[in-house]
């Protein structure tokens, strides 16, 4: 499993439009093969900061998402108007929070 997490930043004046477009993309993305979860939450409306969390079964699934026409179009529309601080992690030892 791959975990993508971190922050995205947009101008606060663009936040409502960004979230509307991101929510539309997320709806489609969640139905893609290999997508375990795909979520974003506004954590700073005055700063335009969002927490991003994605989980994918493998790199092939993530790559297919990144190469999908709607993903490319979304990135193209927001290129230069969003900034991301995302990292990819291998989730090879997943377990319940209370487990050691």
Secondary structure, DSSP 8 states (H G I E B T S, - for coil): -EEEEEEEEE-GGGHHHHHHHHHHHHHHHTTSTTEEEEEEEEEETTTTEEEEEEEESSHHHHHHHHHSHHHHHHHHHHBTTEEEEEEEEE--S---TT--
